[in-house]
Amino acid sequence: MTEDQFLPTETYSSQLEGSVSVQSPSNIALVKYWGKYGDQLPKNASISFTLSNCRTKTTLKYKPKSSENAVFEVYLDKTLAPDFKPKIEQFFARIERYIPLVKEYDFIIETTNSFPHSSGIASSASGMSALAMCMMELEQKLLSKPISNEDALQKASFLARLGSGSAARSIEGPLVVWGEHSKIEGSSNLVGTQYPYEVHPFFQDYQDTILLVETGEKQVSSTVGHNLMHDHPFSEQRFQQANDNLSKLISILKEGTIEAFINIVESEALSLHAMMMTSNPYFILMKPNTLEIINRIWKYRRETGSNVCFTLDAGANVHVLYPKKEKDTVLAFIKEELAIFCMDGSFIEDQTGMGATLL
Ligand code: PMV
């Protein structure tokens, strides 16, 4: 696969005015991406569960540009959101070579998240994948010969990646790999691809309850964090560790060996945060309540034999992962013992899902 294959196949045959709406979910990585190079290319392969309830809905209103330079406005929850513009401008600049319509149309981008505003849930994966899907849908309308659905999904993931790396993994589901890996056929640095091998029924409909330990803006953006991996003393070992963990996951996912799964997933979460704590400048995104929750999950698992485990994103919130058959008991445990460590006792119940959809 090369970048050139995502260049436009023809010049647009028509000029249209209208709108397109897409909803796209967030995802939670089991093997983490942390460190990039070039044009948003990952230093190691990663794999994630696509989520279902944590999603962004975006409507893209388009019309042929009315002045020399195309313009756009962004609305979040019906309110003008100029803060979002720089990130989207950067996204448009990165994708225009592949989808020149961004220079030819004026846009109004209306976006809402299903999860509470400023909940500390990363909205970049769901937001950028939703916008990339809208752009792709519009391009398909403008072509006299639209590309196949499969190719369009691949190009949407390619575009989403240029907005936010992890967004490449939100277009499809329920398990998506991003980053070239010698043992995973079809894996690529350019796009997210559906995990191609057998998955034990145990990992189907996996549950993710997101405990909101801290809401609001992150103190250190993931862009800064990724950049700190350039001169990081442990970076090469970390990239190797992630790729090795993904190799191990192949048989674990097939055989349903849950203890080994838990070991890798929790180790990945702590390794990600260890990278933050050992970069220069160093930083800590976990909070005391993050650690309290982790310790209580470990205690609960020891005492009950439950298969519940945790993972973390680049923040203080805890993703509690467990098989569907444990839903009632784990939710009761969360409500009784973990919710007190969350902001206003709040958490979001989610589970694996199938990716972006046109509305
Ligand atoms: O997509 P970005 O650039 O915001 O990076 C996110 C990286 C992590 O969420 C911390 C890990 C991952 O693989 O999703």
Residues whose N, C-alpha, C, O or C-beta is under 5 A from the ligand:
A	BS01	PMV	A29 V31 K32 Y33 S46 S124 S164 G165 S166 A167 S222 D313 A314
